[in-house]
Amino acid sequence: MDLLLQYIPSELGPVEAIGLIIFSYITSAVSATFGLGGGVMMLVAMASIMPALAVIPVHGAVQVGSNGGRAWMMREHINWTIFKYFLIGSVIGAAAASQIVVALPRDVLRLILGLFVLYIVWGPKPTKREIGDAAYIPVGIGTTFASMFVGATGLLIGAFMPPGKLGRMTTVSMQAVCAMLQHALKIVVFGLLGFAFWEWLPLVIAMIATGFLGTFTGKALLERIPEKAFGYLFKGLLTILSIRLISLAALELWSGSV
């Protein structure tokens, strides 16, 4: 046990760390089967047990591995012209967000995360939009700026990756490589802002490893679960966790103002 504690961040206990490692497998399986959702599930789980200021950077580091693996496996389908424009916009969006994100109090970040996930679960879904290649510059700016605060913006990226225009394989590969880019920029931004990634690195590596296992084996397991039943469970779990985040943040903000 003492050896295990050496590799666990001081803010977490062994049970919490092992739980996150196992949950990384589950959420990667969800993403491999349904395309979206796993990143949001992991984000909410992390926000429930980790320090608020560590959630976005650590989640980003784990998602670099998860999305990077999918992007590499499907690299021949990536539209590099679109990615070039998205990269330009993403760098601008990350630079702009870096001036704001560290100024937000911990409980404001929790509140933003909770409300964002409730919107993802219950709000209207963005419609697919066909746009020109150069328009991916403002798309990169907007979605990357948002990702610095809410962590998982796969749904927003997907709204601008219409399968009818790009094809199914290119759509999936572009979502993976664009998400990987955004999460990599988070590592750069939060690293420059002083976040201690090294303390969390063993946990991140373990979660990436189980995430790869989830990608390869989860689809076969989840296909046995009726999609309708899974949808209810998925929405219910995210709703409960989001309400918990909002309640914790609201109570702390209220107590601090009185």
N, C-alpha and C positions, 0 to 999 in steps of 0.2 A: 504493500500500500504506500509506503514511504517513497518507493521508486516512482510509482505512478504520480504521486503528488508533485514530484519535481517537474513534470511535463504539463501540469495543469495550471492555467492562470490563477493567480491568487484570489480573483473575484468569483471563481467557480469551485464547487465541490466535485468529488469523483463521480457521484451519481449524475449530476447535471452534465458533466463533460461526456460521459459515456452515453447518456441519453441523446445529446446532440449528434454524436458520431453515428448512432443507430438511426436517428431521425433523418440524417443526411442521405442514408440509403433509401429510406421511404420516399422522401421528397424528390430524389432523382428518378425513382421509379415512376412517380406521378408525372413528372415532366416528360419522361420517355414515352409514356402511354398517351397522355392527353395534350402534350405539346406545351402547355402553360400550367401554372399553378404551384409547382413545386417550390419555386423561388419565393413566392409569397408565403407559403406555409412555413418554410425555414425562417424567413424574416420574422414572422410573428412569434415563432417558438423562441428564437434568439432574444427578441425584445422582452419576452416574458421572464427570462431568467438571467440575462446578461446586463451589465451596466449600459445605460442608454447610449453613451458616447462611443461605446465599442461596437454596437450592433451594425451600423452601416459599413464601417471599414472591414470588420471580420466577415460579415456576410458577403461583401464584395470580393474578398480574397478567396472564399470558398467557391463563389460563382464563377470566378475566372477559370478555375480548374474544371468545373462542371460544363460551362459553355465552351471552354476551349477544347475540351475533348470532342464534343459534338461538332464544333467548327472544323477541327482537323480531319475527322472522319469523313466530312462532307465538303472538303476544301475545293474539290473540282467543280462544285456547283455554285461557288461564291461569285457574285457579280462585283468585280473589283472596282468598276467605275462608280457604282453606287457607294461602295464602301469608302472610296477616296473622299467623296463629298461628305459622307457621314462622319468620317474621321475629322475633317476640318471643323465641322460644326460642333462635334463632341469636345474637342480641345477648347473651343471658345466657351462652351457651356460649363465645362469643368472649372475653367479659370474664373468665370463669373461667380459660380456657386461657392468657390473656395473663400471668397471675401465675406460670405454671409454665414456659412454653416457652423463655424466654430462659435459664433456669437449667440446662437440659440441655446437657451437653457435646456437641461436634460429632459424635463417634463414636457416642454413644448415639442421636442422631438418625438417623445412618446405619443403625445396627442396627435401629431401629424401622422405618424405611422398607423395608429389605430383608426383614424378617420379615413385614411387612404385605403386601407385594407377593406373596411366596410364598403367603400365605394366600389372597389374592385369586385366584391362579392355580390352586392345588391344594386349597384348603379347601372345606368345604361351603358352598354358596351360600345366603344368607338367603332364606327363603320369603316370598312376598307376604303382607302382613298388612293387613286392612281395619280401620281405626280411625276414630274420630270426629274431627271437625275440630279440636277443642280439644286432642286428643292430639298434634297436630303441634308443640305447644310443647315437650314433652319430647323429641320426635324432633329438633327443631331444636337443642335444648341438646346432646344426645348426639352427633349427627353433626357439628355445628360444632366442638365441643370436640375430637373426633377429627381433624377436618380440619386443625387447627392443627399437628398432629404428623405426620400421614401424608399430607397433601396432597390425595389423591384419594379422596373418599368417595361417588362416584356410585353404587356398588353398594349402599351402606347406605341412601342416600336412595331408590333405586329399590325397595328392599324394602318401603317404606311407600307406594308409588304403584301400587296394583293396577290394571291396565288394565280388569279386569272391572267395577270400581266407577267409575273416572274416565273410561274410554274411552281409546283409543290416542292420539289427538291431545293430549288434556289431560295424559296421563301423560308424554309426551315433552316437552311444553312446561313442565310443572311441574318435571321433572328439570333442565331447562336453567335455569329462573329461580331455583330453589333453590340449584343449584350456583353460579350467578353471584353470588348473595347471599353465600354462604359465602366465595368467593374475594375478593369485594370487602371483606368484613370482615377478611380476612387482610391486605389492603393497609393498612387503617386501623390494625389492631393492630401490625403490624410497623413501620409508619411512625411511630407514637407511641413505639415502643420504640427508634427511632433507625436503622432500616435505611435505607441510602442508595439509594432507588429511582431517583433521577435518573441515577446512573451506569449503570443497567441499562436505562433507558427506550428508547434507540434499538434495542437488541436485542429488547425486548419488543414494540415497535411492528412491527418487521420480522416477528417470529414470529406476531403477530396477523394481519398481512396475508397471509402464506402460509397461515395456518390457514383464513382465509376462502376462499382458492382451493381448499384441500383439501376444504372442506365442499361447495363447488359442483361440483367436478370429480372428486373422489376416488371417489365411488360408482360412476361409470361404469367407472373403471379397475379397481377392486377386484372388481367383479362378474365379471371374467374369471378371477379366481383361485378355484379350487375351495375351498368353505368349509372342508372337512375339512383340506385341506393348509394353508390359512391358519391354522386353529386350532392345528395342530402347531407351525408356525413361530412363532406369537404366544406360545404357552406356553413354547417352548424359549428364545426370546430373553429373555423376562422372567425365566425361571428362572436363566439364565446371569448376567444383569446383577444379579439379586438376590443370588445367591451371592457375586458379586464384592464387592458392597456390604457384606455380612455379614462376609466374610473380611477386608476392609480395616479395618472397624470393630473386629472381634475382635482382630486383630493389634495395632492401636493401643492398645486398652484393655488388652490383656495386657502389652504392653511398658511401658505407663505404671504398671502395678501391681507390676512386678518391679524 
